[in-house]
Amino acid sequence: MDGKSTARACIEALRRQVAAIEAGGAEGEGEAARRVSLDRGAVDAALGGGLRAGMLHEVIPDAIADAPASSGFALALALVAAAKGEPILWVRTRAAARETGTLHADGLAALGLDPARLVLVHLDGAVPVLSAGVDIARCTALGAAILELWGDPKALDLTSERRLLLAAEQSGVTVILLRPGARAAPGGVETRWSVASGPSRALPMNAPGPPTFDLKLLRHRHGPPAGPWRLEWNRDEQRFQPPPLLRDPDAVPRFGSLAPDSRGALRRRAS
């Protein structure tokens, strides 16, 4: 076989592989077919049985003010997708770090991440993040990877997304594309999520409750968009759950000053 024939055969094989991936065919059903449960409920049902690991997923905040919530949701997805103990790599552009702030170890721990599992990298722009992202996605030693870009860089196009998707499918590493300041646009991701910060319910003694997210599934390669949902993050079980309904808002325990009988007794003694 001459060089031209070999090149044509390679191109045809690549086309068949891409077509199979886009159609959800057998060539994309290896490690990438592994599913992880998000909520054991409506979200898993909308995803056809859970989130497909070893894929490229995209997270976009509903508004600029929701960037911290989108970061928390992206980390939660990474924790669900990664096996316990496997490292999580988070690569950020310096622009994203300037606009949304630095990551806080105590906040990461509050979401259930052991900071020792996190490898954090800052790069100067979208091109080096996307270039490194392909190699990162091929690293089978990782549990998951978060690639954080700011806005809508020109370097992020359908070709770059397909490269990330192919690398993730081949390795089984789940890659989450976190895009604060971006607008939803057509692309080659497995799922695209819009995230807003939801009201956190108060716990007894008015302590802050679990982080709550308002979610919409904007894109799903194997089904229609879905949502909205309001879900809490359970850091102990590493999954989402619907917020419980309080039957009585005043049922939260409160301390009164004195019981009625005691007040009466005090008045009698004073008189």
KENUPA-488039 format. One record per residue (C-alpha): residue number from 1; x, z, y; residue in one letter. Coordinates in nm, 3 decimals, always signed. Each point is the difference from the previous one (the first is absolute). Example, Ala and Ser with C-alpha at 12.3 -4.5 7.8 and 13.67 -1.06 7.14 Angstrom:
BEGIN
NODE resi       X       Z       Y resn
NODE    1  +1.230  +0.780  -0.450    A
NODE    2  +0.137  -0.066  +0.344    S
//
This chain:
BEGIN
NODE resi       X       Z       Y resn
NODE    1  +0.000  +0.000  +0.000    M
NODE    2  +0.150  -0.102  +0.336    D
NODE    3  +0.006  +0.211  +0.315    G
NODE    4  -0.313  -0.156  +0.151    K
NODE    5  -0.200  +0.058  -0.316    S
NODE    6  +0.114  +0.360  -0.016    T
NODE    7  -0.099  +0.056  +0.363    A
NODE    8  -0.343  -0.155  -0.060    R
NODE    9  -0.052  +0.218  -0.307    A
NODE   10  +0.094  +0.312  +0.195    C
NODE   11  -0.235  -0.093  +0.283    I
NODE   12  -0.287  -0.065  -0.241    E
NODE   13  +0.062  +0.330  -0.178    A
NODE   14  +0.001  +0.183  +0.332    L
NODE   15  -0.323  -0.170  +0.104    R
NODE   16  -0.168  +0.101  -0.326    R
NODE   17  +0.120  +0.359  +0.044    Q
NODE   18  -0.131  +0.021  +0.358    V
NODE   19  -0.332  -0.158  -0.103    A
NODE   20  -0.036  +0.249  -0.285    A
NODE   21  +0.071  +0.291  +0.233    I
NODE   22  -0.252  -0.120  +0.259    E
NODE   23  -0.263  -0.049  -0.268    A
NODE   24  +0.077  +0.328  -0.175    G
NODE   25  +0.101  -0.194  -0.312    G
NODE   26  +0.192  +0.106  -0.304    A
NODE   27  +0.344  -0.053  +0.154    E
NODE   28  -0.077  +0.272  +0.254    G
NODE   29  -0.143  +0.246  -0.253    E
NODE   30  +0.310  +0.183  -0.121    G
NODE   31  +0.116  +0.315  +0.166    E
NODE   32  -0.196  -0.106  +0.308    A
NODE   33  -0.327  +0.054  -0.188    A
NODE   34  +0.060  +0.377  -0.010    R
NODE   35  -0.269  +0.173  +0.201    R
NODE   36  +0.005  +0.340  +0.166    V
NODE   37  -0.308  +0.195  +0.099    S
NODE   38  -0.059  +0.076  +0.366    L
NODE   39  -0.326  +0.199  -0.001    D
NODE   40  -0.160  -0.034  -0.346    R
NODE   41  -0.306  -0.130  +0.179    G
NODE   42  -0.121  -0.268  +0.239    A
NODE   43  +0.344  -0.116  +0.116    V
NODE   44  +0.129  -0.046  -0.354    D
NODE   45  -0.318  -0.189  -0.087    A
NODE   46  +0.046  -0.234  +0.299    A
NODE   47  +0.357  -0.066  -0.116    L
NODE   48  -0.114  -0.090  -0.351    G
NODE   49  +0.122  +0.321  -0.162    G
NODE   50  +0.268  +0.128  +0.235    G
NODE   51  +0.286  -0.116  +0.220    L
NODE   52  +0.229  -0.252  -0.167    R
NODE   53  +0.355  +0.131  -0.004    A
NODE   54  +0.297  -0.232  +0.019    G
NODE   55  -0.167  -0.191  +0.283    M
NODE   56  +0.026  -0.047  +0.376    L
NODE   57  -0.259  +0.200  +0.197    H
NODE   58  -0.047  +0.004  +0.377    E
NODE   59  -0.109  +0.289  +0.223    V
NODE   60  -0.109  -0.053  +0.362    I
NODE   61  -0.122  +0.275  +0.237    P
NODE   62  -0.347  -0.056  +0.145    D
NODE   63  +0.141  +0.082  +0.346    A
NODE   64  +0.338  +0.094  +0.143    I
NODE   65  -0.102  +0.365  +0.000    A
NODE   66  -0.055  -0.025  -0.376    D
NODE   67  +0.364  -0.089  -0.074    A
NODE   68  +0.079  +0.351  -0.133    P
NODE   69  -0.305  -0.019  -0.228    A
NODE   70  +0.110  -0.340  -0.131    S
NODE   71  +0.347  +0.139  -0.072    S
NODE   72  -0.154  +0.289  -0.192    G
NODE   73  -0.221  -0.237  -0.198    F
NODE   74  +0.294  -0.227  -0.082    A
NODE   75  +0.197  +0.299  -0.127    L
NODE   76  -0.300  +0.114  -0.206    A
NODE   77  -0.019  -0.345  -0.163    L
NODE   78  +0.372  +0.019  -0.076    A
NODE   79  -0.042  +0.343  -0.158    L
NODE   80  -0.287  -0.123  -0.217    V
NODE   81  +0.192  -0.310  -0.111    A
NODE   82  +0.336  +0.169  -0.064    A
NODE   83  +0.061  +0.200  -0.314    A
NODE   84  +0.081  +0.364  +0.061    K
NODE   85  +0.360  +0.049  +0.100    G
NODE   86  +0.072  -0.366  +0.079    E
NODE   87  +0.146  -0.062  +0.346    P
NODE   88  -0.198  -0.160  +0.281    I
NODE   89  +0.183  -0.224  +0.246    L
NODE   90  -0.137  -0.026  +0.356    W
NODE   91  +0.155  -0.273  +0.217    V
NODE   92  -0.103  -0.001  +0.368    R
NODE   93  +0.083  -0.223  +0.292    T
NODE   94  +0.138  +0.193  +0.292    R
NODE   95  -0.287  -0.136  +0.211    A
NODE   96  -0.253  +0.163  -0.235    A
NODE   97  +0.189  +0.329  +0.020    A
NODE   98  +0.002  -0.014  +0.381    R
NODE   99  -0.371  -0.080  +0.023    E
NODE  100  -0.139  +0.233  -0.267    T
NODE  101  +0.257  +0.280  -0.009    G
NODE  102  +0.238  +0.138  -0.258    T
NODE  103  -0.104  +0.126  -0.341    L
NODE  104  -0.025  +0.377  -0.036    H
NODE  105  +0.117  +0.164  -0.323    A
NODE  106  -0.261  +0.278  +0.017    D
NODE  107  -0.276  -0.256  +0.049    G
NODE  108  +0.122  -0.203  -0.297    L
NODE  109  +0.009  +0.314  -0.212    A
NODE  110  -0.355  +0.085  +0.111    A
NODE  111  -0.112  -0.332  -0.150    L
NODE  112  +0.161  +0.093  -0.329    G
NODE  113  +0.335  -0.179  +0.026    L
NODE  114  +0.321  +0.175  -0.090    D
NODE  115  +0.223  -0.118  +0.289    P
NODE  116  +0.289  -0.023  -0.248    A
NODE  117  -0.179  -0.299  -0.159    R
NODE  118  -0.006  -0.196  +0.327    L
NODE  119  +0.269  -0.245  +0.106    V
NODE  120  -0.051  -0.092  +0.366    L
NODE  121  +0.162  -0.308  +0.158    V
NODE  122  -0.021  -0.134  +0.357    H
NODE  123  +0.080  -0.366  +0.075    L
NODE  124  +0.003  -0.197  +0.323    D
NODE  125  -0.275  -0.254  -0.061    G
NODE  126  -0.251  -0.164  -0.230    A
NODE  127  +0.245  -0.255  -0.143    V
NODE  128  +0.242  +0.256  -0.152    P
NODE  129  -0.293  +0.214  -0.123    V
NODE  130  -0.162  -0.295  -0.178    L
NODE  131  +0.332  -0.127  -0.134    S
NODE  132  +0.092  +0.341  -0.136    A
NODE  133  -0.356  +0.048  -0.119    G
NODE  134  +0.032  -0.270  -0.266    V
NODE  135  +0.307  +0.169  -0.150    D
NODE  136  -0.169  +0.337  +0.030    I
NODE  137  -0.310  -0.127  -0.181    A
NODE  138  +0.219  -0.115  -0.289    R
NODE  139  +0.154  +0.345  -0.050    C
NODE  140  -0.164  +0.146  -0.309    T
NODE  141  +0.147  +0.345  +0.072    A
NODE  142  -0.250  +0.045  +0.286    L
NODE  143  -0.349  +0.140  -0.033    G
NODE  144  -0.133  -0.176  +0.312    A
NODE  145  +0.119  -0.146  +0.330    A
NODE  146  -0.150  +0.006  +0.350    I
NODE  147  +0.107  -0.275  +0.241    L
NODE  148  -0.105  +0.085  +0.354    E
NODE  149  -0.011  -0.272  +0.266    L
NODE  150  -0.126  +0.023  +0.356    W
NODE  151  -0.259  -0.251  +0.122    G
NODE  152  -0.018  -0.360  -0.119    D
NODE  153  +0.357  -0.127  -0.043    P
NODE  154  +0.048  -0.374  -0.057    K
NODE  155  +0.220  +0.072  -0.300    A
NODE  156  -0.300  +0.138  -0.188    L
NODE  157  -0.179  -0.304  -0.136    D
NODE  158  -0.159  -0.116  -0.323    L
NODE  159  +0.337  -0.095  -0.147    T
NODE  160  +0.160  +0.339  +0.065    S
NODE  161  -0.305  +0.178  -0.140    E
NODE  162  +0.009  -0.211  -0.317    R
NODE  163  +0.367  +0.082  -0.049    R
NODE  164  -0.077  +0.369  +0.022    L
NODE  165  -0.297  -0.038  -0.233    L
NODE  166  +0.200  -0.189  -0.263    L
NODE  167  +0.281  +0.256  +0.012    A
NODE  168  -0.247  +0.288  -0.033    A
NODE  169  -0.176  -0.163  -0.295    E
NODE  170  +0.325  -0.065  -0.182    Q
NODE  171  +0.124  +0.359  +0.037    S
NODE  172  -0.328  +0.193  -0.004    G
NODE  173  +0.094  +0.175  +0.327    V
NODE  174  -0.294  +0.046  +0.237    T
NODE  175  +0.082  -0.121  +0.352    V
NODE  176  -0.210  +0.113  +0.298    I
NODE  177  +0.023  -0.198  +0.320    L
NODE  178  -0.077  +0.242  +0.284    L
NODE  179  -0.079  -0.176  +0.328    R
NODE  180  -0.081  +0.217  +0.302    P
NODE  181  -0.093  -0.203  +0.306    G
NODE  182  -0.095  -0.303  -0.211    A
NODE  183  -0.314  -0.209  -0.030    R
NODE  184  -0.154  -0.092  -0.333    A
NODE  185  +0.077  -0.362  -0.090    A
NODE  186  -0.009  -0.219  -0.312    P
NODE  187  +0.281  +0.075  -0.241    G
NODE  188  +0.110  +0.028  -0.359    G
NODE  189  -0.036  +0.375  -0.055    V
NODE  190  -0.192  +0.150  -0.292    E
NODE  191  -0.203  +0.231  +0.225    T
NODE  192  -0.023  +0.062  +0.374    R
NODE  193  -0.128  +0.333  +0.132    W
NODE  194  -0.122  +0.106  +0.343    S
NODE  195  +0.060  +0.371  +0.057    V
NODE  196  -0.137  +0.239  +0.261    A
NODE  197  +0.036  +0.374  +0.030    S
NODE  198  -0.309  +0.183  -0.124    G
NODE  199  -0.119  +0.348  +0.100    P
NODE  200  +0.157  +0.266  -0.216    S
NODE  201  -0.244  +0.266  -0.123    R
NODE  202  +0.076  +0.358  +0.085    A
NODE  203  +0.090  +0.236  -0.280    L
NODE  204  -0.088  +0.371  -0.010    P
NODE  205  +0.142  +0.194  +0.295    M
NODE  206  -0.013  -0.332  +0.189    N
NODE  207  +0.325  -0.119  -0.159    A
NODE  208  +0.066  -0.377  +0.020    P
NODE  209  -0.127  -0.192  -0.301    G
NODE  210  +0.154  -0.286  -0.197    P
NODE  211  +0.091  -0.323  +0.185    P
NODE  212  -0.299  -0.234  +0.014    T
NODE  213  +0.005  -0.379  +0.028    F
NODE  214  -0.267  -0.252  +0.096    D
NODE  215  +0.082  -0.308  -0.209    L
NODE  216  -0.109  -0.362  -0.021    K
NODE  217  +0.123  -0.248  -0.258    L
NODE  218  +0.048  -0.313  +0.211    L
NODE  219  +0.142  -0.218  -0.276    R
NODE  220  +0.004  +0.007  -0.377    H
NODE  221  +0.144  -0.296  -0.191    R
NODE  222  -0.233  +0.057  -0.294    H
NODE  223  -0.319  +0.103  +0.176    G
NODE  224  -0.188  +0.024  +0.329    P
NODE  225  +0.084  +0.234  +0.290    P
NODE  226  -0.158  +0.342  -0.030    A
NODE  227  -0.056  +0.332  +0.172    G
NODE  228  -0.006  +0.189  +0.221    P
NODE  229  +0.088  +0.323  -0.176    W
NODE  230  +0.096  +0.343  +0.125    R
NODE  231  +0.243  +0.169  -0.236    L
NODE  232  +0.212  +0.312  -0.003    E
NODE  233  +0.349  +0.010  -0.146    W
NODE  234  +0.048  +0.259  -0.273    N
NODE  235  +0.374  +0.065  +0.002    R
NODE  236  -0.006  +0.215  -0.314    D
NODE  237  -0.171  -0.263  -0.217    E
NODE  238  +0.159  -0.295  +0.188    Q
NODE  239  -0.330  -0.182  +0.047    R
NODE  240  -0.278  -0.058  +0.251    F
NODE  241  -0.342  +0.163  -0.016    Q
NODE  242  -0.321  -0.009  +0.207    P
NODE  243  -0.033  +0.296  +0.237    P
NODE  244  -0.240  +0.259  -0.143    P
NODE  245  -0.331  +0.043  +0.178    L
NODE  246  -0.049  +0.342  +0.152    L
NODE  247  -0.353  +0.119  -0.061    R
NODE  248  +0.014  +0.235  +0.298    D
NODE  249  +0.249  -0.054  +0.285    P
NODE  250  -0.017  +0.374  +0.069    D
NODE  251  +0.097  +0.082  -0.358    A
NODE  252  +0.368  +0.027  +0.097    V
NODE  253  +0.087  +0.371  -0.027    P
NODE  254  +0.023  +0.175  +0.335    R
NODE  255  +0.083  +0.358  +0.091    F
NODE  256  -0.265  +0.187  +0.198    G
NODE  257  +0.088  +0.295  +0.218    S
NODE  258  -0.231  +0.251  -0.166    L
NODE  259  -0.288  -0.013  -0.247    A
NODE  260  -0.348  +0.082  +0.147    P
NODE  261  -0.024  +0.330  -0.187    D
NODE  262  +0.338  +0.106  +0.129    S
NODE  263  -0.096  -0.081  +0.359    R
NODE  264  -0.314  +0.207  -0.037    G
NODE  265  +0.195  +0.291  -0.138    A
NODE  266  +0.244  -0.017  +0.290    L
NODE  267  -0.284  -0.001  +0.253    R
NODE  268  -0.161  +0.302  -0.165    R
NODE  269  +0.326  +0.196  +0.003    R
NODE  270  +0.067  -0.091  +0.363    A
NODE  271  -0.342  +0.120  +0.108    S
//
